[in-house]
Amino acid sequence: MTNNTNVILISSRRRELDSQKLQRLRHDMYIGIPGQKTCSDICRALPNKLMNSEKNLTQIGNLKLTKNKLMELSLEKVVRANSPHVFGGSWTFRDPKLSKRDVCNRKYPSSVAIIVPIRNRWHQVPALLHTLIPLLRKQRVCYRIFLIEQADTGPFNRAKLFNVGFMEAAERFQFRCVIFHDVDLVPINDLNPYGCDEQTEKYAVHLGVGLDVRKFRLNYRSLIGGVLKMSNAHFVDVNGFSNLYWDWGQEDDDMEKRLNAKHIRYVHMNSSIARYMTMSHTKQPRRSIQLHLHLLRTSRLRMASDGLSSLKYSVLLVNESAVFTHILVDIRDSD
């Protein structure tokens, strides 16, 4: 953690969603909420002149990195190398060719919320941000980064944290598409498109295709896990992720079935640019595989009632640091 933080303690009140809120999100109309920042707000909060770290933002393709060097990084070093940031890990490009009056008064077609689920993996955060932030800036993406932490020590529910992250991000940032990003996947090619483009309007886009531990090949054709980009409309249409996958495994396959059920096509980015370095971590035992396989078989039957529409959780703490917004949540099912 850095000292430059704004910590907000939240009363532990159970949050439930309403259908009108989801439909407003689907149509990019979930706006005007007190505290919700737009890309224009972010632009006006940043310095008028570009800082050195924002100049010469040229994409180079494959990045020369080693795991040892990445693991030596501190969060403080990442913050220093990537200033400025505002509003808990937000940034947008300011075109120096535009006048001071016009630079922030323009359309922002590529506003992205990055959702990273986390628990006991804080040591991997600097490595991820070290390459992710420059990549987003080189692509001139308006973005905000959210780390969603599960508070309890019971079975981890990555998919439910993605759902929580989507809704909590919408309370704070007006975005057009969302990227669900595992903390241990460090992007190592800055040509992999993280923005909200025409492709994202038509398809769900699998960015996490080529992992070094898989020799940059997919394990199977329907795999869409690791890093997945979706428009708000598509994510709401499939009712988000399932909330029922406690422990890891099959939650991404469940999402793939949801996409198919709604006739939303997905595409894999070419592994020549969709490349990631996998940071090492202790493998968790798959204690719930039989239950997960059963859930997978019944995915289409449950998708209307299991997901964003059934999401319940409590926000315990919000920490707006320089390079991300950290939200600690209670996602256990007891009311």
N, C-alpha and C positions, 0 to 999 in steps of 0.2 A: 504494500500500500504506500501511497505517497502522502505527504503532509498536506498537499493542495487538494483537499476534499471537502465536500459538503454532505454531511451525514444527516439523514432524516430518519428518526425512529417513527415507525408506523404502529398504530394500535392494531392488534391482531384480530381484525374483523374479516369474516369469511366473505370472499368475493364471488359473486355469481353473475353470469352474463345474461343479457336479454337479446332477443332476435333482432330488434331494431338496431342495436349497436353493431351487430355483425353485418347487417345489410348495408349500413352506412359505410362500414369499412370496405365491404365488397365493391362499392361504387366510388371509392376514394372520396367519400363525403364526410368522413369522421373527423371533422375539423372544428375549430373554434373552442376547444376545451381549454379552460384556464391552465396555464402551465405547458400546454402543448406547443412545441417550437416548430416553425416552418424553416425551410432552407433560406428564405429571406431573412428570418430572425437570426439564423446562424451567421449568415453573411455580414449582417450589420454589427454583430458582436465581435467579429474578428477584426484585426488591425486593417486599416485602409491599404497599407503597403504590404506586399508579399514579403515574408521573411525568407531567409536563405534556404531553409528546408523546403520551401514551397516553389522555389525557382528551379528551372532546368528539370522539370518532371518528365523525363524521357523514358519510355518503356524500352527495355533491353532484352526481354525474353527470359531465358533461363538465368537464375541467380546463382552465384557461387557461394554456397553456404556449407557449413559442417555442423553436425549435431552438437559436438563439444562446444563450439563457439556460441551456438544458440543457447545452450543450457547455462552458460556463464553470464548471460545478460541479466541485468537487474531492471525492475520496472522504472526506477529513476532514470536510468540511461535511455530507455525507450522514450520517456517523457521529454527529456532534454533534446533528443534527436528529432522529435516530431512535433515540436511546438510550432504554431499555436493550436490549441483546441479550446472549445467552449462547450457549455451545457452537457457535461458528462460524456466526453468522447465524441463530440460533433465537429464537423469541418465541411466546408465547401470551397470550391475554386472561385476566386475573384479575378475576372479577366482584366488585366492591367490596361487593355486597349479601350475599355469602357470608361465613361465619365463617372465621377463619384456619385452622381445622382442616379445613374442607370445601372451601376454594377450589381446592385442587390435587387433591383426591380425588374426581374426577368423570370421566365419560366424555368422550372427545374424538373425536367422529365425523368431524371435519374436520381431519385431520393430513396436510399436503401437503409433498412434497419438490419444490422448484423446481430443475430441471436446466438449466444454461446452458452450452453448448459455446463454447469461446473459443480464439482464437489471434490475437495482434497486434491485439486490440480493447479493450485495457484502458481506453482513453480513453472508451469508450462505457459502461462499467460504472456510473459515478456517475449518468448520466442515467437509466439503467434503474432503479437502486435508488431514485432520488429519488421516483419515483411508485409503483413496485412495493411498497415496504415500507409506505407509508401505506395503499395499497389493501388489502393483506393484513390490516392491523390494523383498518381500518374494517369489514372483513367478519369479524373475530374468528376468523381462521384460525390454527391452530397450524401453524407452518411452519419449515422450514430451507432455506436457499438454498445451492446448490452450483455453483461454477464449475469446469468440467472442461476443462483446458487440454491440447491436443495438444503434445507436447514437440518433435517434429521439424519441419523446415521443408519437408517434402515435401507432396504433395497432401493437402488437408484432408479428414477423414472425419467429418462432422457426425453422421451416424446412429450410427456406432460409438461416438462420444463420448457420445451419449444412452444407449446400452446400458451403457457403463462407469459413467456417472453414476447410473443406476438401481441397479446392484449396489453401488457404493461408498456411495451414500446409505443403502442398507439396512443396511450395516455400522455406521452411526453414528446412525441415526434410525428410529424405528418409525412409518411413515406408511401411510396407507390409499389414497392416490392420488398421482399424479405429474403435474407439468406440465413439458413439454419446451418451452423458451422461448429464442428467438433473442435475442442480446444487443442487436441494433440495433432491436428493436421495443419502444417505450416506451408503456405503457398510458396512455391519456388520457381514460378514463372509468372511475370507480371502482365502477360498478354491474355490470361484467362479472364473473361469478361464478368465483372462483378456489378455492372450497372444495370438499370432497368431499361432494356432495349426492346426493339420490336420482337425479337425472339422470345423474350420473357412474357410478352403479352399473349403470345400464341401457345407457348409450351412451358411446362416445368423444366428447368435446366439443371442437369446434374453436372456440377463443377468438380466434385471430388472423384474424378475418374482414375487418374494415374497416381498410385501410391508407391513410394520407393520399396516398401516391404512386399509389394505384389509385382515388382518389376514393371511398374507403370501399366499394368493390364487389369481389366475388370475380372473379378472372380466369376461373375455370371451376368448375362445380358440385362436382366431386370434389376440389377443392383443400383440403387439411387441414394445410398447413404453417404455420410461423411460431410459433404458440403452440397446443399441443395438450394437452388434459387427459385422462388415462385412469386407470381403477382399476388396482390391481396385478394383479387377476385377468385383466382384458382384455389387459394388456401381456404377461403371461406366456403367455396363450393363443395370441397371435400370434407368440410367440418373439421379441418385441422387434422392433427395426429390423434391416434387413439390415446386415451388416458390410462389404459389397463396394463401396459407392459412394464411391470416392476421387475427389476434386474434387466440386463442388457440382452439384446437379440430379437430379431424379427420385426421391430417397430418400423423400420424403413421398408421392409417387404409389405407390411400392412398399408403404408402410405402408397406404395406402388399399386396395390389392388384398389385403393380408393380412387386414384387417378384414372385407372382403367374403367372403373364403374361409372365415372362421370365423363368418360370419353375425352379426357384431357391427356393429350400426348406428352411424352417427355423425351428429351434429347440428351445424349451424352456429349459433352464437349470433347474435342479431339485430345487424345492423351499427349500429343506433342506440346500442348500448352496447359492442359488441365493436370498439373503436376504438383505433388505434395510430398513433403518430408514428414514421416510419422515419428513423433517424439515418443520415446519409450516410456512404458508405464506397466504396473503390475496387472497381469490379466486377472479379471474377476471370474470366479466359477459361474457356469451357466446352470443355476439351480432350478430354473423355471422353464426349461426348454419344452417339456410336454404341454404345459399350460399355454405357452406362447404359440406352439404349433396349432393348438386347438383354437386360440384366438385368431390366428391367421386364416384358418379354414372358415371362420364365421365373420370375417372382416366386412364383407358387403352387407350382411344382415344387421350389423351393429352400427355402421358408419353414420346413420342419421341421428342416432341417440348417444353415441360415444365420441366425444371430441370437444370442440369449442363450445358446443351447445350444452354440454354437461360439466363444464370446467368449474371446479371449486378450489379455492386456495386462499391463503392469507399472506399478505406482504408484511414482513417483520422489520425490514430495514432497507433504505435506499441510500446508496453511497455514490454521489456524483464526483468521481475523481477526474483527473485531467484527461485521461485517454479512454475511459469507459464509464458506463453507469452500471453499478453493481446492485442487484436486487436480491435480497435474501428472502426466501419464501417457504412457507409451510404448505406442502402439497398432499399431506396424508388425508385419507378419505373420511376420517372421523370429523363430525361437525361440532 
